[in-house]
Amino acid sequence: MVVMIMRKVPPGLRGELTRWLIEPHPGVFVGHLNAMVRDKLWEKCCHECQEGGIIQIWSVNTEQKFAVRVYGETRRSIVDFDGLLLVRRNNSS
């Protein structure tokens, strides 16, 4: 399972992702991809993201059962606290 959350990205990039994932809510994409496709989509999104931000969450075999990566400007940041991933709200200025 893969979840991608996008903020302030070009409409063309969102359209590109709908080829691989469904968009149940604007800017939120969900689907099941293999690792290679997931990583290639991440690279493409990071390359084409101009001023927005991207969060990608996917299933892994760890204690929490998921992994997270963040790119660009997002409202939240991920903090690794002794191997436990926590979410910190960023103060908006």
N, C-alpha and C positions, 0 to 999 in steps of 0.2 A: 504494500500500500504506500502510495506517495501522495503528499499534500503539498501544494505550493500556494503561498499567499503573496500577492503582488500589490504594490502600492505605487501609483504614479508611473506606470510603464506605458510605452507606446501601444495603441490599439492593435497594431499589426503583430506585436509580440503575443498579446492575449489571443489573437486569432490563430496564430501558429500553434499555441499550446492546446487549442481545442481539437487539433488533429490527434493528440495523444491522450488527453485528459478531458473530463467533463468539468463544466464550470457551474456548480450549483448556486453560487452567489458571485456577484461581480468581484473579480480579483482573486477568487478562491478556486483552485483546480485540484481535482481528486482523481486518482486512478491507480492502476497496478502496472508497473513497468519493471523491466529487468534493470540491473545495475548500470549496464552500459548506456542504455537509452536515458535513464535518470541523470547520469553524469553529463551526457552530451546536451540534454535540455538545460541543465544547470549552467554549463559553459555558454550556451547560446543566450540564455536569459541575462547572465552577467555581462556579456559582451554588448547586448542591445539595450540594457537598462541605462537610461541616460541620467535621470535625477531621482528616480524612485528607489524602492527597496524590495527585496525578495527574501522570503523565508521558505525553506524547503524542509519538510519533515518526512522521514521514511522509516519503515519497519526494519529492525535489526534484532539479532539475538543477544540482547543485553538485559540487565536487570529492569530497566525502564521500558524495554521493547521498542524504542524508537531512537533515532538520531536526528539532529537538527543542524542546519547551516544557514547563515544569514549573510546577505550582501546589500550594500548601500544603506540608504537612510530608512530606518524602520522605527515604529513607535515602541518596539520592545527589543531587548537584547537578551541573549542567552548567556547565563553564567554557569560555569562548571564548578560545583561545590563538592569537592572530594568525590568526583565521578558521578554526581547527581546533577542533572541539567535542570536549572531553575530559570524562570523568566523574570526579568527586571523591566519595569516600566521606565522608559526614558522620559525625562521632564521635557515638555514642549515649551519652547520659548516664543 
